[in-house]
Every structure is written in structure tokens, then in C-alpha cells.
Amino acid sequence: MKIAKALGVPLYDLFKADEVFADVNSFDKSLMEKIALIEHLDKKEKTAFYAVLDVFLGKKKMKDALSNVLTNV
């Protein structure tokens, strides 16, 4: 009860984890739903997420560029 009071939430909310965390597994979500979830991250988490995303996108661009070069040789 003290934790719920400190968080300013009803005690019931602390025990409905299945409902609360259902959104965490975003594998089956549409792109727009995933973007909406990303927007709820704090600034530090967004920065880390976008850094990882940039690495994957950069790797894809490099792979495509190298593939095009090898195809044209």
C-alpha cells in the first residue's frame, strides 16, 4: 500500500502487470504502434534506441552499396 501511495496509483495497478506489460512485446505491432511506443521513452532511452537503429540502417546501406559495386564490376 505504501508503494502504491508513493507512486500515486491504486494498489490494484501494481498487480495487473500482464495488462500493463502486454505492450512491451512489440514484435506483432504495426510500425505506427511501435513508433508511438518509442515516443514514450525518456530522452536517454530514445538516444540509445536511435543510435542502435542508426547502426543497423548504416550496415544495410553499406551492404547494399557494396553489393551494387560488386554487381557492376
Buried (B, 14 or more C-beta within 10 A) or exposed (E): EEEBEEEEEEEEEEEEEEEEEEEEEEEEEEEEEEEEEBEEEEEEEEEEEEEEEEEEEEEEEEEEEEEEEEEEE
